[in-house]
Amino acid sequence: MLNRRILRVKAMQALYSYYTTRESLKDVIREQLEKKFYPDPAKDDFTLADEFTVRRKLASRLYLQHLQSREVQNSEEADDEIISEVNLAIAKYHTELQKEVRAIRNLMTGDVEGINRLYLKLLSLPMEFAHIEKMDKDKRDKAYIKKNTHWNWHLINNPVINDLTKFEPLTKALINEKISWAEELDQLKTWYKEILRKDEEFQTYQSNLEPGREDHTQILLHLFKKIIFKNESVNEYLSESDLHWTENRNILKSLVVKTFQDYEPDLDPPFELKEVSKNGTDDLEFFQVLFDETLKKDKELDDLIEKKVQNWDISRVALTDRIILKMAITEMTNFHSIPVKVTINEFIEVSKNYSTPKSKQFVNGILDVLANELTSDGVIRKSGRGLIDNK
């Protein structure tokens, strides 16, 4: 279910977060370093302001120059104080950067795991709406003035929802994962009142005096296909609770809809929880290697790309394009069973959706040249299915 393109996109998002965080961190620590070389009003002579400026600029320059080498060993320009402070700043930068990498990596992995949590949560929505409908009916039954309505409260006795309520694997999963809509009950009541009760399909279903088994199933499919995954206000709300809802929506829709399409009331149990990934271990490894190896060979990949970008400084290439190119090279060189053309086509699709209008041609051109050269040099080695050339 969880296709590799989604994993590529999530790895790209994680790498984008890393590169932007890295630049921000570099500037923050540089500013902290520079503050150490401003005159102290309590003890310093302000006639020496120019000397402080020179020392501050020198410390800043040495810091930037030696970030990658990680240490200033000696400098004819700088005294021991400057070298010591610069090395402390460099050490702090790399320590903080590693903390950020771990945080981003954990968030990346957690986001994939979060898809399963949201699948379970969405799957429980019909039970929540049936509960809200029961409260609405009870309230109307107790009202002094009875109002005529064609709403027959079919969700309360919908056999599909009743079977879902008794479906033990879902109940256990919701409890184990601590998944609940309890804190969002007011939001669900709004959706029920403003969307479900005004929806033509729901009104037709509720006005039917004796809906059949197919009617009960189809209204739940309609709920997800046309409302939960399509209604603008619902999607806006879900996108606020899930930062990657846009990317996750299609896979979640597929999982939820397939669960109800495969509902078999005569079987025990009548439902089957769908797996977010058929090959969870392999997918997780693919995901993590793509992220880790791209970072590990960052400088090497930059140099490789820069040689093929004529008349352009690598820093002037859009960050997203650089990330896409680095990830594609990493995939081509690390995953021997994935054909080169599959990798190129997949990252062209990613570039079309997440980068600039001209990125498709740019990414395609660079990867074609690099793939041929790296294959000739023996850097890219394919085996099994990876030998397929699907031009």
C-alpha positions in Angstrom: 0.0 0.0 0.0 2.7 2.5 1.0 4.4 3.0 -2.3 8.0 4.0 -2.7 7.2 7.4 -4.2 5.6 8.5 -0.9 8.8 7.3 0.9 10.9 9.3 -1.5 8.8 12.4 -0.9 9.0 12.0 2.8 12.8 11.5 2.7 13.0 14.7 0.5 11.0 16.7 3.0 13.2 15.5 5.8 16.4 16.4 3.8 14.9 19.8 3.0 14.3 20.3 6.7 17.9 19.3 7.4 19.5 21.7 4.9 17.4 24.7 5.9 18.1 23.9 9.6 21.8 23.5 8.9 22.0 27.0 7.4 20.1 28.5 10.2 22.2 26.8 12.8 25.4 27.9 11.1 24.3 31.5 11.3 23.0 31.4 14.9 26.4 30.0 16.2 28.4 32.4 14.0 26.4 35.3 15.6 27.1 33.9 19.1 30.8 33.7 18.2 30.9 37.3 17.0 29.3 38.5 20.2 32.4 37.4 22.1 34.5 39.9 20.2 32.4 43.1 20.9 33.9 45.5 23.4 32.6 45.3 27.0 31.4 48.7 28.2 32.5 47.8 31.7 36.2 47.2 31.0 37.2 47.8 27.3 38.5 51.0 25.8 36.1 52.0 23.0 39.0 53.7 21.1 40.0 50.1 20.3 36.6 49.5 18.5 38.3 49.0 15.1 40.6 46.3 16.6 37.5 44.5 18.0 35.9 44.7 14.5 39.0 43.2 12.9 39.1 40.3 15.4 35.4 39.7 15.1 35.5 39.5 11.4 38.6 37.2 11.5 36.9 34.8 14.0 33.8 34.7 11.8 35.8 34.0 8.6 37.8 31.2 10.3 34.6 29.7 11.6 33.1 29.5 8.2 36.3 28.3 6.5 36.9 25.4 8.9 33.4 24.2 9.6 33.9 21.1 7.4 37.5 20.4 8.6 36.0 20.8 12.2 39.1 22.5 13.7 41.5 25.4 13.2 44.8 23.9 14.1 46.9 27.1 13.6 46.7 30.4 11.9 49.2 33.2 11.4 46.4 35.7 11.5 44.8 34.7 14.7 46.0 34.5 18.3 45.2 31.7 20.7 42.0 33.3 22.1 40.5 33.6 18.6 41.5 30.0 17.6 40.1 28.6 20.9 36.7 30.5 20.6 36.4 29.5 16.9 37.0 25.8 17.7 34.5 25.9 20.5 31.9 27.4 18.1 32.7 24.7 15.5 32.4 21.9 18.0 29.1 23.3 19.2 27.8 23.6 15.6 28.5 19.9 14.9 27.1 18.8 18.2 23.8 20.7 17.7 23.6 19.6 14.0 23.8 16.0 15.0 21.0 16.5 17.5 18.9 18.1 14.6 19.7 15.1 12.4 18.5 12.6 15.0 15.3 14.7 15.6 14.6 15.0 11.9 15.2 11.3 11.3 12.9 10.3 14.2 10.3 12.7 12.9 10.6 11.2 9.4 10.2 7.7 10.6 7.4 8.7 13.0 5.5 10.3 10.1 5.4 7.0 8.2 4.3 5.2 11.4 1.7 8.0 11.8 0.0 7.0 8.6 -1.2 3.8 10.3 -2.5 5.7 13.4 -4.5 8.0 11.2 -5.8 5.1 9.2 -7.2 3.6 12.4 -8.6 6.9 13.5 -10.4 7.5 10.2 -11.7 4.0 10.3 -13.4 4.7 13.6 -15.2 7.8 12.2 -18.5 6.0 11.3 -18.8 4.8 14.9 -18.4 8.4 16.1 -21.0 9.7 13.7 -23.4 6.9 14.8 -22.9 8.0 18.4 -23.5 11.6 17.5 -26.7 10.6 15.6 -27.9 8.7 18.7 -27.4 11.8 20.9 -29.2 13.9 18.3 -32.1 11.5 18.2 -32.3 11.3 22.0 -32.4 15.1 22.2 -35.2 15.4 19.7 -37.2 12.6 21.3 -37.1 14.5 24.6 -38.0 17.8 23.0 -41.4 19.3 24.1 -42.2 20.2 20.5 -41.8 17.3 18.1 -40.6 18.3 14.6 -41.4 16.2 11.5 -38.3 14.9 9.8 -37.5 12.5 7.0 -34.2 11.6 8.8 -34.6 8.0 9.9 -31.5 7.7 12.0 -30.1 4.8 10.0 -26.5 5.3 11.1 -27.5 4.2 14.6 -28.5 0.7 13.3 -26.3 0.5 10.3 -25.1 -3.1 10.3 -21.8 -2.3 8.9 -21.1 0.2 11.7 -22.4 -2.3 14.2 -20.0 -4.9 12.9 -17.2 -2.4 13.0 -18.0 -1.6 16.6 -17.6 -5.4 17.4 -14.4 -5.7 15.3 -11.9 -6.7 18.0 -8.7 -6.0 16.1 -9.8 -2.4 15.5 -10.9 -1.9 19.1 -7.6 -3.3 20.5 -5.6 -1.2 18.1 -7.4 2.0 19.1 -6.9 1.2 22.8 -3.2 0.2 22.4 -2.4 3.3 20.3 -4.5 5.6 22.5 -6.4 6.8 19.5 -9.6 8.7 20.1 -11.8 11.5 18.7 -12.9 12.5 22.3 -11.1 15.8 22.2 -12.6 16.6 18.8 -16.2 15.7 19.5 -17.4 19.3 18.9 -15.7 19.3 15.5 -17.4 16.0 14.6 -20.8 17.4 15.7 -20.2 20.3 13.3 -19.4 18.0 10.4 -22.5 15.9 11.2 -24.8 19.0 11.4 -23.3 21.1 8.6 -22.1 18.5 6.1 -23.7 15.1 6.6 -27.3 16.3 7.3 -27.1 18.6 4.3 -25.5 16.1 1.9 -27.9 14.8 -0.8 -26.7 11.2 -0.6 -27.1 11.1 3.1 -30.6 12.7 2.9 -31.6 10.0 0.3 -30.2 7.3 2.5 -32.0 8.6 5.6 -35.3 9.0 3.8 -35.2 5.4 2.7 -37.6 3.5 5.0 -35.8 0.1 4.5 -32.3 0.5 3.2 -30.6 -2.7 2.1 -27.2 -4.1 2.9 -25.7 -2.4 -0.2 -27.2 0.9 0.9 -25.6 0.7 4.3 -22.2 0.0 2.8 -22.4 2.5 0.0 -23.2 5.4 2.3 -20.0 4.7 4.3 -18.0 4.6 1.1 -19.7 7.9 0.1 -18.8 9.3 3.5 -15.1 8.8 2.9 -14.8 9.2 -0.9 -16.9 12.4 -1.2 -16.7 14.0 2.2 -13.7 13.0 4.4 -11.2 13.0 1.5 -12.9 15.6 -0.7 -14.7 18.2 1.4 -12.7 21.4 1.6 -13.4 22.3 5.2 -12.8 18.7 6.4 -9.5 18.5 4.5 -8.4 21.9 5.9 -9.0 20.6 9.4 -7.2 17.4 8.8 -4.2 19.1 7.2 -3.8 21.2 10.3 -3.6 18.0 12.4 -1.3 16.2 10.0 1.4 18.4 8.4 1.8 15.9 5.5 -2.0 15.3 4.9 -1.6 16.3 1.3 0.9 13.5 0.6 -0.7 11.0 3.0 -4.3 11.6 1.8 -4.2 9.3 -1.3 -2.7 6.3 0.6 -5.1 6.8 3.5 -8.1 7.0 1.1 -7.0 3.8 -0.5 -6.6 2.0 2.8 -9.9 3.1 4.3 -12.0 2.6 1.1 -10.5 -0.8 0.5 -11.4 -1.8 4.1 -15.1 -1.1 3.5 -15.1 -2.5 0.0 -13.8 -5.8 1.3 -16.4 -5.9 4.1 -18.0 -9.4 4.2 -20.8 -9.7 6.8 -20.9 -13.5 6.5 -17.3 -13.9 7.5 -15.8 -13.9 11.0 -14.4 -11.3 11.3 -16.2 -9.4 8.6 -13.4 -6.8 8.3 -9.7 -7.0 7.7 -7.3 -4.2 8.9 -5.1 -3.2 5.9 -1.4 -3.1 6.2 0.2 0.3 5.5 3.1 -1.5 4.0 3.3 -5.1 2.7 7.1 -5.1 3.3 7.5 -2.9 6.4 11.1 -3.8 7.1 12.3 -3.3 3.5 10.4 -0.1 3.2 11.8 1.3 6.4 15.3 0.3 5.3 14.8 2.0 1.9 13.6 5.1 3.6 16.4 5.4 6.1 19.2 4.5 3.7 18.0 7.1 1.2 18.1 9.7 4.0 21.3 8.6 5.7 23.5 7.9 2.7 22.4 11.2 1.0 23.7 13.1 4.1 26.8 10.9 4.5 27.9 11.7 0.9 26.6 15.3 0.8 29.9 17.0 -0.3 30.7 14.2 -2.7 27.3 14.4 -4.3 27.5 18.2 -4.6 30.9 17.9 -6.4 29.4 15.3 -8.7 26.4 17.4 -9.6 28.5 20.7 -10.0 30.6 19.1 -12.7 27.5 18.6 -14.8 25.8 21.9 -14.2 27.4 24.1 -16.9 27.9 27.8 -16.1 26.1 27.4 -12.8 27.4 27.5 -9.2 25.9 24.6 -7.3 24.6 27.1 -4.7 22.4 28.7 -7.4 20.6 25.5 -8.2 17.2 25.4 -6.4 17.6 23.6 -3.1 14.8 21.2 -3.9 16.4 20.3 -7.2 19.8 19.6 -5.5 18.1 17.4 -3.0 16.2 15.5 -5.7 19.4 14.9 -7.7 21.4 13.8 -4.6 18.6 11.4 -3.6 18.4 9.9 -7.1 22.1 9.3 -7.3 22.0 7.7 -3.8 19.2 5.4 -4.9 20.9 4.5 -8.1 24.1 3.6 -6.3 22.7 1.9 -3.2 19.7 -0.1 -4.4 20.9 -2.7 -6.9 17.4 -4.1 -7.6 15.8 -0.8 -8.7 16.3 -0.2 -12.4 18.0 3.1 -13.2 15.1 4.3 -15.4 12.7 3.6 -12.6 14.7 5.9 -10.3 15.0 8.6 -12.9 11.3 8.5 -13.8 10.3 8.5 -10.1 12.4 11.6 -9.2 11.2 13.4 -12.4 7.6 12.9 -11.0 8.7 14.2 -7.6 10.3 17.3 -9.2 7.1 18.0 -11.2 5.1 18.1 -8.0 7.5 19.8 -5.6 10.0 21.9 -7.4 10.1 24.7 -10.1 8.3 24.5 -13.5 11.6 23.9 -15.3 12.8 21.2 -12.9 11.5 18.3 -14.9 13.9 18.9 -17.8 16.8 19.9 -15.6 16.6 16.9 -13.4 16.0 14.5 -16.4 19.0 15.9 -18.2 21.5 15.8 -15.3 20.4 12.3 -14.2 20.6 10.8 -17.7 24.2 12.0 -18.0 25.3 11.0 -14.5 23.6 7.6 -14.8 25.5 6.7 -18.0 28.8 7.9 -16.6 28.4 6.2 -13.2 27.3 2.9 -14.9 30.4 3.0 -17.2 32.6 3.7 -14.2 31.1 0.8 -12.3 29.7 3.0 -9.5 26.2 2.0 -10.4 25.9 -1.8 -10.4 22.5 -3.5 -10.9 21.4 -7.0 -10.4 18.2 -9.0 -10.7 15.2 -6.8 -11.5 17.5 -3.8 -11.5 19.0 -5.0 -14.8 15.7 -4.2 -16.5 16.1 -1.2 -18.8 12.5 0.1 -19.2 13.1 2.9 -21.7 
